[in-house]
């Protein structure tokens, strides 16, 4: 019985870890996309002088 509980908790923690990594990747991707385009067509980081 205790082994089944341990396996269930391990699987639950793996799923929670994968979900957290996915959320963090989405947050970073959204932050990079908003930084890349400011909505006015000119990317400030690629502006050439």
N, CA, C and O atoms as CSV, one atom per row, in Angstrom:
chain,resi,resn,atom,element,x,y,z
A,1,UNK,N,N,0.825,-1.198,0.000
A,1,UNK,CA,C,0.000,0.000,0.000
A,1,UNK,C,C,0.866,1.258,0.000
A,1,UNK,O,O,0.565,2.211,-0.718
A,2,UNK,N,N,1.916,1.272,0.779
A,2,UNK,CA,C,2.751,2.467,0.864
A,2,UNK,C,C,3.502,2.700,-0.441
A,2,UNK,O,O,3.796,3.842,-0.795
A,3,UNK,N,N,3.814,1.624,-1.157
A,3,UNK,CA,C,4.517,1.779,-2.435
A,3,UNK,C,C,3.616,2.414,-3.487
A,3,UNK,O,O,4.068,3.222,-4.298
A,4,UNK,N,N,2.354,2.047,-3.468
A,4,UNK,CA,C,1.404,2.636,-4.414
A,4,UNK,C,C,1.256,4.126,-4.130
A,4,UNK,O,O,1.207,4.931,-5.060
A,5,UNK,N,N,1.186,4.496,-2.867
A,5,UNK,CA,C,1.106,5.905,-2.488
A,5,UNK,C,C,2.364,6.657,-2.900
A,5,UNK,O,O,2.281,7.784,-3.387
A,6,UNK,N,N,3.517,6.048,-2.710
A,6,UNK,CA,C,4.773,6.688,-3.105
A,6,UNK,C,C,4.838,6.878,-4.623
A,6,UNK,O,O,5.282,7.924,-5.098
A,7,UNK,N,N,4.406,5.889,-5.370
A,7,UNK,CA,C,4.402,6.010,-6.836
A,7,UNK,C,C,3.426,7.096,-7.273
A,7,UNK,O,O,3.732,7.884,-8.169
A,8,UNK,N,N,2.258,7.141,-6.646
A,8,UNK,CA,C,1.259,8.150,-6.999
A,8,UNK,C,C,1.780,9.560,-6.706
A,8,UNK,O,O,1.578,10.476,-7.502
A,9,UNK,N,N,2.438,9.727,-5.583
A,9,UNK,CA,C,2.988,11.041,-5.235
A,9,UNK,C,C,4.119,11.426,-6.177
A,9,UNK,O,O,4.246,12.595,-6.539
A,10,UNK,N,N,4.939,10.469,-6.578
A,10,UNK,CA,C,6.033,10.748,-7.510
A,10,UNK,C,C,5.484,11.183,-8.859
A,10,UNK,O,O,5.969,12.150,-9.447
A,11,UNK,N,N,4.482,10.479,-9.347
A,11,UNK,CA,C,3.865,10.840,-10.628
A,11,UNK,C,C,3.218,12.221,-10.521
A,11,UNK,O,O,3.332,13.030,-11.443
A,12,UNK,N,N,2.544,12.496,-9.414
A,12,UNK,CA,C,1.908,13.805,-9.233
A,12,UNK,C,C,2.952,14.923,-9.226
A,12,UNK,O,O,2.725,15.982,-9.811
A,13,UNK,N,N,4.079,14.700,-8.577
A,13,UNK,CA,C,5.121,15.718,-8.536
A,13,UNK,C,C,5.760,15.910,-9.903
A,13,UNK,O,O,6.101,17.037,-10.263
A,14,UNK,N,N,5.932,14.838,-10.675
A,14,UNK,CA,C,6.467,14.972,-12.033
A,14,UNK,C,C,5.522,15.778,-12.915
A,14,UNK,O,O,5.962,16.629,-13.688
A,15,UNK,N,N,4.235,15.512,-12.802
A,15,UNK,CA,C,3.250,16.269,-13.580
A,15,UNK,C,C,3.254,17.734,-13.162
A,15,UNK,O,O,3.195,18.621,-14.014
A,16,UNK,N,N,3.321,17.994,-11.868
A,16,UNK,CA,C,3.350,19.379,-11.390
A,16,UNK,C,C,4.613,20.100,-11.861
A,16,UNK,O,O,4.560,21.282,-12.200
A,17,UNK,N,N,5.736,19.403,-11.884
A,17,UNK,CA,C,6.980,19.999,-12.350
A,17,UNK,C,C,6.905,20.335,-13.831
A,17,UNK,O,O,7.313,21.419,-14.246
A,18,UNK,N,N,6.381,19.404,-14.632
A,18,UNK,CA,C,6.235,19.663,-16.065
A,18,UNK,C,C,5.282,20.825,-16.326
A,18,UNK,O,O,5.532,21.647,-17.207
A,19,UNK,N,N,4.199,20.897,-15.569
A,19,UNK,CA,C,3.256,22.001,-15.719
A,19,UNK,C,C,3.917,23.326,-15.357
A,19,UNK,O,O,3.713,24.327,-16.045
A,20,UNK,N,N,4.698,23.342,-14.293
A,20,UNK,CA,C,5.398,24.568,-13.897
A,20,UNK,C,C,6.423,24.999,-14.927
A,20,UNK,O,O,6.551,26.190,-15.212
A,21,UNK,N,N,7.157,24.043,-15.491
A,21,UNK,CA,C,8.127,24.385,-16.536
A,21,UNK,C,C,7.424,24.934,-17.769
A,21,UNK,O,O,7.911,25.873,-18.400
A,22,UNK,N,N,6.295,24.357,-18.109
A,22,UNK,CA,C,5.534,24.844,-19.259
A,22,UNK,C,C,5.039,26.270,-19.028
A,22,UNK,O,O,5.112,27.108,-19.926
A,23,UNK,N,N,4.541,26.540,-17.835
A,23,UNK,CA,C,4.062,27.889,-17.517
A,23,UNK,C,C,5.201,28.898,-17.572
A,23,UNK,O,O,5.030,30.000,-18.093
A,24,UNK,N,N,6.358,28.530,-17.038
A,24,UNK,CA,C,7.505,29.440,-17.046
A,24,UNK,C,C,7.982,29.701,-18.468
A,24,UNK,O,O,8.346,30.829,-18.802
A,25,UNK,N,N,7.983,28.662,-19.314
A,25,UNK,CA,C,8.385,28.847,-20.707
A,25,UNK,C,C,7.412,29.776,-21.431
A,25,UNK,O,O,7.839,30.622,-22.217
A,26,UNK,N,N,6.126,29.632,-21.180
A,26,UNK,CA,C,5.145,30.524,-21.796
A,26,UNK,C,C,5.330,31.959,-21.326
A,26,UNK,O,O,5.193,32.895,-22.113
A,27,UNK,N,N,5.638,32.135,-20.051
A,27,UNK,CA,C,5.841,33.482,-19.511
A,27,UNK,C,C,7.058,34.137,-20.155
A,27,UNK,O,O,7.012,35.312,-20.521
A,28,UNK,N,N,8.145,33.382,-20.294
A,28,UNK,CA,C,9.355,33.921,-20.917
A,28,UNK,C,C,9.103,34.220,-22.384
A,28,UNK,O,O,9.548,35.249,-22.892
A,29,UNK,N,N,8.392,33.330,-23.074
A,29,UNK,CA,C,8.098,33.541,-24.491
A,29,UNK,C,C,7.231,34.785,-24.680
A,29,UNK,O,O,7.468,35.567,-25.601
A,30,UNK,N,N,6.245,34.972,-23.832
A,30,UNK,CA,C,5.380,36.150,-23.943
A,30,UNK,C,C,6.162,37.429,-23.645
A,30,UNK,O,O,5.950,38.451,-24.298
A,31,UNK,N,N,7.060,37.378,-22.669
A,31,UNK,CA,C,7.866,38.548,-22.340
A,31,UNK,C,C,8.801,38.900,-23.495
A,31,UNK,O,O,8.982,40.076,-23.811
A,32,UNK,N,N,9.394,37.885,-24.126
A,32,UNK,CA,C,10.283,38.145,-25.261
A,32,UNK,C,C,9.513,38.689,-26.450
A,32,UNK,O,O,10.003,39.574,-27.151
A,33,UNK,N,N,8.314,38.173,-26.689
A,33,UNK,CA,C,7.521,38.677,-27.813
A,33,UNK,C,C,7.086,40.114,-27.589
A,33,UNK,O,O,7.080,40.908,-28.530
A,34,UNK,N,N,6.722,40.465,-26.363
A,34,UNK,CA,C,6.299,41.838,-26.105
A,34,UNK,C,C,7.493,42.787,-26.161
A,34,UNK,O,O,7.335,43.958,-26.504
A,35,UNK,N,N,8.668,42.299,-25.831
A,35,UNK,CA,C,9.860,43.125,-25.901
A,35,UNK,C,C,10.329,43.279,-27.348
A,35,UNK,O,O,10.909,44.299,-27.720
A,36,UNK,N,N,10.070,42.258,-28.151
A,36,UNK,CA,C,10.545,42.266,-29.532
A,36,UNK,C,C,9.761,43.279,-30.375
A,36,UNK,O,O,10.352,43.991,-31.187
A,37,UNK,N,N,8.449,43.349,-30.191
A,37,UNK,CA,C,7.615,44.250,-30.982
A,37,UNK,C,C,6.849,45.155,-30.038
A,37,UNK,O,O,6.120,44.689,-29.162
A,38,UNK,N,N,7.023,46.449,-30.225
A,38,UNK,CA,C,6.304,47.374,-29.354
A,38,UNK,C,C,5.021,47.867,-29.986
A,38,UNK,O,O,4.364,48.742,-29.421
A,39,UNK,N,N,4.637,47.337,-31.142
A,39,UNK,CA,C,3.362,47.646,-31.740
A,39,UNK,C,C,3.400,48.775,-32.751
A,39,UNK,O,O,2.357,49.109,-33.312
A,40,UNK,N,N,4.542,49.373,-33.011
A,40,UNK,CA,C,4.615,50.476,-33.950
A,40,UNK,C,C,5.513,50.166,-35.139
A,40,UNK,O,O,5.907,51.077,-35.868
A,41,UNK,N,N,5.841,48.906,-35.346
A,41,UNK,CA,C,6.532,48.505,-36.535
A,41,UNK,C,C,8.040,48.627,-36.487
A,41,UNK,O,O,8.728,47.960,-37.260
A,42,UNK,N,N,8.571,49.447,-35.616
A,42,UNK,CA,C,10.033,49.605,-35.535
A,42,UNK,C,C,10.502,48.911,-34.268
A,42,UNK,O,O,10.051,49.215,-33.164
A,43,UNK,N,N,11.396,47.994,-34.453
A,43,UNK,CA,C,11.943,47.271,-33.314
A,43,UNK,C,C,13.102,48.092,-32.758
A,43,UNK,O,O,14.101,48.272,-33.455
A,44,UNK,N,N,13.005,48.597,-31.524
A,44,UNK,CA,C,14.064,49.451,-30.987
A,44,UNK,C,C,15.405,48.753,-30.883
A,44,UNK,O,O,16.444,49.407,-30.968
A,45,UNK,N,N,15.409,47.436,-30.700
A,45,UNK,CA,C,16.689,46.741,-30.573
A,45,UNK,C,C,17.376,46.557,-31.916
A,45,UNK,O,O,18.580,46.305,-31.945
A,46,UNK,N,N,16.657,46.673,-33.034
A,46,UNK,CA,C,17.251,46.496,-34.357
A,46,UNK,C,C,17.361,47.814,-35.113
A,46,UNK,O,O,17.645,47.827,-36.311
A,47,UNK,N,N,17.142,48.895,-34.430
A,47,UNK,CA,C,17.226,50.200,-35.083
A,47,UNK,C,C,18.678,50.469,-35.476
A,47,UNK,O,O,19.592,50.293,-34.670
A,48,UNK,N,N,18.877,50.894,-36.713
A,48,UNK,CA,C,20.228,51.157,-37.200
A,48,UNK,C,C,20.417,52.654,-37.364
A,48,UNK,O,O,19.557,53.349,-37.906
A,49,UNK,N,N,21.550,53.136,-36.891
A,49,UNK,CA,C,21.851,54.562,-36.994
A,49,UNK,C,C,22.990,54.788,-37.930
A,49,UNK,O,O,23.392,55.930,-38.148
